Amino acid sequence: MSKKQGDGSPDTGRLFGGGYPPLLTVNQTAELVQIPKKTIYEWSSRGLLQGCSCRAGRHLRIHRDGFLTTFINGGFSCGKTSI
């Protein structure tokens, strides 16, 4: 049985990204969901990562659980196809 977070929602980090830290680099994010790094940067520049990413200086960081929840629920649009 999966653990739940304090708000009652499943802990997606434990379910899908347990080997990764809560704040990911672009490389780690791309590796985790097996997509090109370029796609992550594209989504960021299009504003699709708002709410699940932040900047640390010039570096983009991705909040693992928020990203995975959106990714799994098909919340990102890549061209004509939703992912």
TORKETOR-827167 format. One record per atom (N, C-alpha, C): residue number from 1; residue in one letter; x, y, z; atom name. Coordinates in nm, 3 decimals. Example, Ala and Ser with C-alpha at 12.3 -4.5 7.8 and 13.67 -1.06 7.14 Angstrom:
BEGIN
{atom 1, A, {1.319, -0.569, 0.780}, N},
{atom 1, A, {1.230, -0.450, 0.780}, CA},
{atom 1, A, {1.320, -0.330, 0.780}, C},
{atom 2, S, {1.285, -0.225, 0.708}, N},
{atom 2, S, {1.367, -0.106, 0.714}, CA},
{atom 2, S, {1.290, 0.003, 0.787}, C},
//
This chain:
BEGIN
{atom 1, M, {0.085, -0.117, 0.000}, N},
{atom 1, M, {0.000, 0.000, 0.000}, CA},
{atom 1, M, {0.089, 0.123, 0.000}, C},
{atom 2, S, {0.053, 0.224, -0.080}, N},
{atom 2, S, {0.136, 0.344, -0.089}, CA},
{atom 2, S, {0.106, 0.440, 0.024}, C},
{atom 3, K, {0.209, 0.513, 0.063}, N},
{atom 3, K, {0.192, 0.612, 0.168}, CA},
{atom 3, K, {0.123, 0.734, 0.112}, C},
{atom 4, K, {0.057, 0.808, 0.199}, N},
{atom 4, K, {-0.010, 0.930, 0.157}, CA},
{atom 4, K, {0.061, 1.048, 0.221}, C},
{atom 5, Q, {0.054, 1.161, 0.152}, N},
{atom 5, Q, {0.109, 1.284, 0.205}, CA},
{atom 5, Q, {0.012, 1.340, 0.308}, C},
{atom 6, G, {0.052, 1.446, 0.373}, N},
{atom 6, G, {-0.031, 1.509, 0.476}, CA},
{atom 6, G, {-0.166, 1.554, 0.425}, C},
{atom 7, D, {-0.177, 1.586, 0.296}, N},
{atom 7, D, {-0.305, 1.632, 0.241}, CA},
{atom 7, D, {-0.392, 1.517, 0.191}, C},
{atom 8, G, {-0.348, 1.394, 0.210}, N},
{atom 8, G, {-0.427, 1.277, 0.172}, CA},
{atom 8, G, {-0.397, 1.225, 0.032}, C},
{atom 9, S, {-0.320, 1.300, -0.047}, N},
{atom 9, S, {-0.288, 1.254, -0.182}, CA},
{atom 9, S, {-0.171, 1.157, -0.178}, C},
{atom 10, P, {-0.163, 1.066, -0.275}, N},
{atom 10, P, {-0.053, 0.971, -0.274}, CA},
{atom 10, P, {0.081, 1.042, -0.290}, C},
{atom 11, D, {0.185, 0.987, -0.233}, N},
{atom 11, D, {0.319, 1.042, -0.245}, CA},
{atom 11, D, {0.377, 0.993, -0.377}, C},
{atom 12, T, {0.363, 1.072, -0.483}, N},
{atom 12, T, {0.410, 1.031, -0.616}, CA},
{atom 12, T, {0.560, 1.011, -0.620}, C},
{atom 13, G, {0.633, 1.082, -0.536}, N},
{atom 13, G, {0.778, 1.064, -0.531}, CA},
{atom 13, G, {0.814, 0.922, -0.491}, C},
{atom 14, R, {0.745, 0.869, -0.394}, N},
{atom 14, R, {0.771, 0.732, -0.350}, CA},
{atom 14, R, {0.724, 0.632, -0.455}, C},
{atom 15, L, {0.614, 0.662, -0.521}, N},
{atom 15, L, {0.559, 0.570, -0.619}, CA},
{atom 15, L, {0.642, 0.565, -0.746}, C},
{atom 16, F, {0.688, 0.682, -0.793}, N},
{atom 16, F, {0.749, 0.687, -0.925}, CA},
{atom 16, F, {0.890, 0.743, -0.930}, C},
{atom 17, G, {0.932, 0.818, -0.830}, N},
{atom 17, G, {1.064, 0.880, -0.835}, CA},
{atom 17, G, {1.142, 0.861, -0.709}, C},
{atom 18, G, {1.124, 0.750, -0.643}, N},
{atom 18, G, {1.182, 0.727, -0.512}, CA},
{atom 18, G, {1.333, 0.740, -0.505}, C},
{atom 19, G, {1.402, 0.717, -0.616}, N},
{atom 19, G, {1.548, 0.726, -0.615}, CA},
{atom 19, G, {1.598, 0.866, -0.644}, C},
{atom 20, Y, {1.508, 0.962, -0.657}, N},
{atom 20, Y, {1.545, 1.099, -0.693}, CA},
{atom 20, Y, {1.512, 1.194, -0.579}, C},
{atom 21, P, {1.590, 1.303, -0.567}, N},
{atom 21, P, {1.561, 1.402, -0.462}, CA},
{atom 21, P, {1.434, 1.481, -0.495}, C},
{atom 22, P, {1.377, 1.551, -0.398}, N},
{atom 22, P, {1.254, 1.626, -0.421}, CA},
{atom 22, P, {1.269, 1.742, -0.520}, C},
{atom 23, L, {1.391, 1.797, -0.531}, N},
{atom 23, L, {1.417, 1.905, -0.626}, CA},
{atom 23, L, {1.516, 1.854, -0.729}, C},
{atom 24, L, {1.473, 1.848, -0.855}, N},
{atom 24, L, {1.551, 1.784, -0.961}, CA},
{atom 24, L, {1.618, 1.884, -1.053}, C},
{atom 25, T, {1.731, 1.843, -1.109}, N},
{atom 25, T, {1.792, 1.918, -1.219}, CA},
{atom 25, T, {1.716, 1.880, -1.347}, C},
{atom 26, V, {1.745, 1.951, -1.454}, N},
{atom 26, V, {1.683, 1.918, -1.583}, CA},
{atom 26, V, {1.729, 1.779, -1.627}, C},
{atom 27, N, {1.856, 1.748, -1.606}, N},
{atom 27, N, {1.908, 1.615, -1.643}, CA},
{atom 27, N, {1.834, 1.504, -1.569}, C},
{atom 28, Q, {1.817, 1.522, -1.439}, N},
{atom 28, Q, {1.747, 1.421, -1.358}, CA},
{atom 28, Q, {1.601, 1.406, -1.402}, C},
{atom 29, T, {1.537, 1.518, -1.431}, N},
{atom 29, T, {1.396, 1.514, -1.474}, CA},
{atom 29, T, {1.383, 1.440, -1.606}, C},
{atom 30, A, {1.470, 1.473, -1.701}, N},
{atom 30, A, {1.466, 1.407, -1.832}, CA},
{atom 30, A, {1.492, 1.257, -1.818}, C},
{atom 31, E, {1.586, 1.222, -1.733}, N},
{atom 31, E, {1.617, 1.080, -1.710}, CA},
{atom 31, E, {1.500, 1.008, -1.644}, C},
{atom 32, L, {1.438, 1.073, -1.548}, N},
{atom 32, L, {1.328, 1.012, -1.473}, CA},
{atom 32, L, {1.211, 0.975, -1.564}, C},
{atom 33, V, {1.174, 1.066, -1.654}, N},
{atom 33, V, {1.058, 1.040, -1.740}, CA},
{atom 33, V, {1.096, 1.002, -1.882}, C},
{atom 34, Q, {1.226, 0.985, -1.906}, N},
{atom 34, Q, {1.280, 0.937, -2.033}, CA},
{atom 34, Q, {1.236, 1.022, -2.152}, C},
{atom 35, I, {1.261, 1.152, -2.139}, N},
{atom 35, I, {1.239, 1.244, -2.250}, CA},
{atom 35, I, {1.364, 1.329, -2.266}, C},
{atom 36, P, {1.383, 1.392, -2.382}, N},
{atom 36, P, {1.502, 1.476, -2.402}, CA},
{atom 36, P, {1.502, 1.600, -2.311}, C},
{atom 37, K, {1.622, 1.642, -2.270}, N},
{atom 37, K, {1.636, 1.764, -2.190}, CA},
{atom 37, K, {1.576, 1.884, -2.264}, C},
{atom 38, K, {1.591, 1.884, -2.394}, N},
{atom 38, K, {1.539, 1.994, -2.477}, CA},
{atom 38, K, {1.389, 2.012, -2.454}, C},
{atom 39, T, {1.317, 1.903, -2.436}, N},
{atom 39, T, {1.172, 1.910, -2.413}, CA},
{atom 39, T, {1.141, 1.980, -2.281}, C},
{atom 40, I, {1.219, 1.952, -2.178}, N},
{atom 40, I, {1.200, 2.017, -2.048}, CA},
{atom 40, I, {1.219, 2.167, -2.063}, C},
{atom 41, Y, {1.327, 2.208, -2.131}, N},
{atom 41, Y, {1.353, 2.351, -2.152}, CA},
{atom 41, Y, {1.243, 2.415, -2.237}, C},
{atom 42, E, {1.195, 2.343, -2.336}, N},
{atom 42, E, {1.086, 2.393, -2.421}, CA},
{atom 42, E, {0.960, 2.418, -2.338}, C},
{atom 43, W, {0.923, 2.320, -2.256}, N},
{atom 43, W, {0.805, 2.334, -2.171}, CA},
{atom 43, W, {0.820, 2.452, -2.076}, C},
{atom 44, S, {0.942, 2.469, -2.024}, N},
{atom 44, S, {0.966, 2.580, -1.933}, CA},
{atom 44, S, {0.949, 2.714, -2.005}, C},
{atom 45, S, {1.007, 2.726, -2.123}, N},
{atom 45, S, {0.998, 2.853, -2.197}, CA},
{atom 45, S, {0.854, 2.882, -2.241}, C},
{atom 46, R, {0.772, 2.780, -2.257}, N},
{atom 46, R, {0.631, 2.798, -2.294}, CA},
{atom 46, R, {0.543, 2.820, -2.171}, C},
{atom 47, G, {0.602, 2.814, -2.052}, N},
{atom 47, G, {0.526, 2.838, -1.929}, CA},
{atom 47, G, {0.450, 2.718, -1.878}, C},
{atom 48, L, {0.479, 2.600, -1.933}, N},
{atom 48, L, {0.405, 2.480, -1.894}, CA},
{atom 48, L, {0.451, 2.421, -1.761}, C},
{atom 49, L, {0.566, 2.467, -1.712}, N},
{atom 49, L, {0.617, 2.415, -1.586}, CA},
{atom 49, L, {0.590, 2.508, -1.468}, C},
{atom 50, Q, {0.511, 2.610, -1.490}, N},
{atom 50, Q, {0.478, 2.700, -1.380}, CA},
{atom 50, Q, {0.411, 2.621, -1.268}, C},
{atom 51, G, {0.455, 2.648, -1.148}, N},
{atom 51, G, {0.400, 2.576, -1.034}, CA},
{atom 51, G, {0.478, 2.452, -0.996}, C},
{atom 52, C, {0.560, 2.401, -1.089}, N},
{atom 52, C, {0.640, 2.283, -1.053}, CA},
{atom 52, C, {0.787, 2.303, -1.088}, C},
{atom 53, S, {0.826, 2.430, -1.112}, N},
{atom 53, S, {0.967, 2.458, -1.138}, CA},
{atom 53, S, {1.005, 2.593, -1.078}, C},
{atom 54, C, {1.135, 2.613, -1.065}, N},
{atom 54, C, {1.187, 2.741, -1.017}, CA},
{atom 54, C, {1.327, 2.758, -1.072}, C},
{atom 55, R, {1.377, 2.877, -1.060}, N},
{atom 55, R, {1.513, 2.907, -1.103}, CA},
{atom 55, R, {1.603, 2.925, -0.982}, C},
{atom 56, A, {1.721, 2.867, -0.989}, N},
{atom 56, A, {1.825, 2.888, -0.889}, CA},
{atom 56, A, {1.938, 2.957, -0.966}, C},
{atom 57, G, {1.933, 3.089, -0.971}, N},
{atom 57, G, {2.024, 3.163, -1.058}, CA},
{atom 57, G, {1.986, 3.135, -1.202}, C},
{atom 58, R, {2.080, 3.085, -1.279}, N},
{atom 58, R, {2.051, 3.052, -1.420}, CA},
{atom 58, R, {1.995, 2.911, -1.435}, C},
{atom 59, H, {1.999, 2.835, -1.329}, N},
{atom 59, H, {1.965, 2.693, -1.337}, CA},
{atom 59, H, {1.817, 2.668, -1.310}, C},
{atom 60, L, {1.758, 2.586, -1.394}, N},
{atom 60, L, {1.618, 2.546, -1.377}, CA},
{atom 60, L, {1.612, 2.426, -1.285}, C},
{atom 61, R, {1.524, 2.431, -1.187}, N},
{atom 61, R, {1.503, 2.318, -1.096}, CA},
{atom 61, R, {1.356, 2.278, -1.103}, C},
{atom 62, I, {1.330, 2.150, -1.094}, N},
{atom 62, I, {1.195, 2.096, -1.109}, CA},
{atom 62, I, {1.155, 2.030, -0.977}, C},
{atom 63, H, {1.036, 2.064, -0.929}, N},
{atom 63, H, {0.981, 2.000, -0.809}, CA},
{atom 63, H, {0.927, 1.863, -0.850}, C},
{atom 64, R, {0.994, 1.758, -0.807}, N},
{atom 64, R, {0.966, 1.621, -0.851}, CA},
{atom 64, R, {0.818, 1.583, -0.842}, C},
{atom 65, D, {0.758, 1.596, -0.724}, N},
{atom 65, D, {0.621, 1.547, -0.705}, CA},
{atom 65, D, {0.520, 1.624, -0.790}, C},
{atom 66, G, {0.533, 1.756, -0.794}, N},
{atom 66, G, {0.442, 1.837, -0.875}, CA},
{atom 66, G, {0.456, 1.805, -1.023}, C},
{atom 67, F, {0.581, 1.789, -1.068}, N},
{atom 67, F, {0.606, 1.757, -1.208}, CA},
{atom 67, F, {0.548, 1.620, -1.243}, C},
{atom 68, L, {0.576, 1.521, -1.160}, N},
{atom 68, L, {0.527, 1.386, -1.190}, CA},
{atom 68, L, {0.375, 1.378, -1.189}, C},
{atom 69, T, {0.313, 1.447, -1.095}, N},
{atom 69, T, {0.166, 1.447, -1.091}, CA},
{atom 69, T, {0.110, 1.504, -1.220}, C},
{atom 70, T, {0.164, 1.616, -1.263}, N},
{atom 70, T, {0.116, 1.679, -1.387}, CA},
{atom 70, T, {0.150, 1.592, -1.507}, C},
{atom 71, F, {0.270, 1.538, -1.512}, N},
{atom 71, F, {0.314, 1.454, -1.623}, CA},
{atom 71, F, {0.226, 1.331, -1.637}, C},
{atom 72, I, {0.200, 1.263, -1.526}, N},
{atom 72, I, {0.120, 1.140, -1.528}, CA},
{atom 72, I, {-0.025, 1.169, -1.566}, C},
{atom 73, N, {-0.076, 1.284, -1.525}, N},
{atom 73, N, {-0.214, 1.320, -1.557}, CA},
{atom 73, N, {-0.230, 1.385, -1.694}, C},
{atom 74, G, {-0.122, 1.388, -1.773}, N},
{atom 74, G, {-0.129, 1.441, -1.909}, CA},
{atom 74, G, {-0.141, 1.592, -1.916}, C},
{atom 75, G, {-0.081, 1.663, -1.821}, N},
{atom 75, G, {-0.096, 1.807, -1.815}, CA},
{atom 75, G, {-0.003, 1.888, -1.902}, C},
{atom 76, F, {0.090, 1.828, -1.973}, N},
{atom 76, F, {0.181, 1.902, -2.059}, CA},
{atom 76, F, {0.142, 1.877, -2.204}, C},
{atom 77, S, {0.149, 1.980, -2.283}, N},
{atom 77, S, {0.118, 1.967, -2.426}, CA},
{atom 77, S, {0.247, 1.980, -2.504}, C},
{atom 78, C, {0.272, 1.884, -2.588}, N},
{atom 78, C, {0.395, 1.884, -2.667}, CA},
{atom 78, C, {0.356, 1.882, -2.815}, C},
{atom 79, G, {0.352, 1.999, -2.876}, N},
{atom 79, G, {0.307, 2.008, -3.014}, CA},
{atom 79, G, {0.159, 1.979, -3.023}, C},
{atom 80, K, {0.122, 1.884, -3.108}, N},
{atom 80, K, {-0.018, 1.848, -3.125}, CA},
{atom 80, K, {-0.060, 1.738, -3.028}, C},
{atom 81, T, {0.037, 1.679, -2.960}, N},
{atom 81, T, {0.009, 1.565, -2.874}, CA},
{atom 81, T, {0.024, 1.604, -2.727}, C},
{atom 82, S, {-0.067, 1.561, -2.644}, N},
{atom 82, S, {-0.052, 1.581, -2.500}, CA},
{atom 82, S, {0.029, 1.468, -2.442}, C},
{atom 83, I, {0.112, 1.503, -2.346}, N},
{atom 83, I, {0.192, 1.401, -2.277}, CA},
{atom 83, I, {0.152, 1.404, -2.131}, C},
//
